[in-house]
Amino acid sequence: MLQRAVVFSDAVWVALIGAGGLLATALISALVASRKRLAVIELQLALLSQTVQPLSVAWQAMLVKQLTHYHTPELDALLVKLEAGTLTDEDAVRMGELLEERTRDMGPEMDQSEREAAHMLPLVVRRVALDRQAIKTGQPTLVVAVRVPLTEDRRRQSLLVPDVP
């Protein structure tokens, strides 16, 4: 089989080398731009991960806010300790007893929602402890945005939404 040699003029060679150089430059520029965007995204994710709290922690805060009342100073003091992370084992037992009483309290200051919150809080407290332990040990986490309809009841209980008359 007869093979033909392709012969290019100097001008063609210069054009081919120039085009290759332009292509390489474009590829390198695209790679550098992609790496810069990736670095920005990684920084944003790192910042988000620092400010995001587990859902259980937010839920606990909502329940604590709902259960805090002027007419229950002993429980209120224990709830403050819970949120501050200074609740002792003895305090936790007493808080459990007071919350159990609140689940049965039929007084005019307590509605069904508060009785349910009193029932849920011990369960959520245990979930918070598990989530905090997982974070301490470096267990991988998933960041998820959650959207919850804002009812008037939730507006009154919310930690994030200012009170609106």
N, C-alpha and C positions, 0 to 999 in steps of 0.2 A: 504494500500500500504506500502510495506516495504522499508525503506530508509536505505541506507548504509552510514556509516560514512567513510570519507576518512581520513586516518591517514598518516601524512608525518613524515619522520624522521627528526631529528635535522638538518642534512646536507641539506636536501631539503628546510627546512624553511630558513636557512641561505642563500641559493642560491636565493630563491624567494625574500627575503628582500633585498639582495644585488642587484639583477636585478632591483627591484623597485627603489632603491636608485640611480642606474646608470641612469635609465630612467628619474627620477626626475631631476637629475643633468644635463642631456642633455637638457631637456625641459627648465630649468632655464637658461642655457647657451644660448640657442637659443633665448629666450625671451630677455635677456640682450643684445645680439648682435643686435636683431631687433630694440630695443629701441635706441641703439647707432646710428644705421643707420638712423632711423627716426629723431633723433636729428640733425644729419649732414644735412639731406635733408631739415629740417625746417630752419636751419641756412642759407643754400644756397638759399632757397626761399626768406627768409627775406632780404638777401643781394641783390638778383636779383630784388626784389620789390622796393628796395631803389634806384637802379640805372636805372631802366626802366622808361621811360617817356611815356606818352600817345602818340599814333600815331599822333594825331592832333598837338602836340607840335613839333614833328620832321617835320611834313609837313609844319607847319608855318615857321620853321627855314629854310627849303629848299626854300620856296617862298620868304622869306625876302632876302636870299642870291641872288636869281635870280633877284630880283627887285632892288638891291643896285647897283648904278652906279655913277660914278664921275660927270656926267652931271645933276644929280638931287639931289643937296645937301639938299634941304629942306625935300624932302621925305626920303632921307637917314638918316637924323637926327631923323625923326619921327620913322623910322624903328628901329634905335638903341634904342630909348626909349621903343618901343614895346617889343623888346627882353629883355630889362632890367626890364620890368614891371613897368616903370615910366611914361607911357603914360597917360596924363590927358584926361578928356572928351573932352575938347577943342581941344587937339592934335588929338584925335581920329576922330573928325569931319573933321579937316583939312586933315588928312591922307586919309580919305575916299574921299574927293574932289580930292586930287592929284592922288589917285589910279583910280578914275573914268576918269580923264584926260588921264591917261596911257592906259586905255582900248581903247581909241579912237586915241591915238598917232600913226601916220603912218610914223613918221620920220625914217631915216635910222638906228638910234641907237636902235630902237625897232622892234623886230620880233613878230610873232603871239604868240609864246610861252610866251613871257613877257606880252603881252596884256592879255592873258588868266590867267597868274599868278596874274596880277593886279585885275582881276575880282574875282578870287578865294580867295585872301587873306582876305578880310572882312568876308567871310563866315567861313573860317578856324579860324580866330580870335575869333569869337563867339563860335565855337566848343571848342577851347582851354579854354575859360572862363568857359564853362559848365563842361568840364573834370576836371579842377582845383578845381572847387567848389565841385564836387563829391568826389574828393580825400580828400579835407578838411573835409568834413562831414563824412568821413569814409565809404563811399559806397563801397561794395565789388567790386573788379576788377578782370579781367581775364587777365593773362599774355599770350600773343600769339607771337610767332616768325613769322616774315614775311620775305619772300625772294622775292627780286625784281631784275629782270635782270639788269645788269650793262651795260648800253649803254654808248657811248662816251659822249652824252649830259648829262646823269646822273652823269658820272664821273666828268665832269667839275663843276656840281652844288653840288656835294656831300659834306657833312660836315665830312664824315667818311673816305672816300677814298682819299689818297694823290694824288696830281696831278702827272700824269705820262706822260712824253713827248711822 
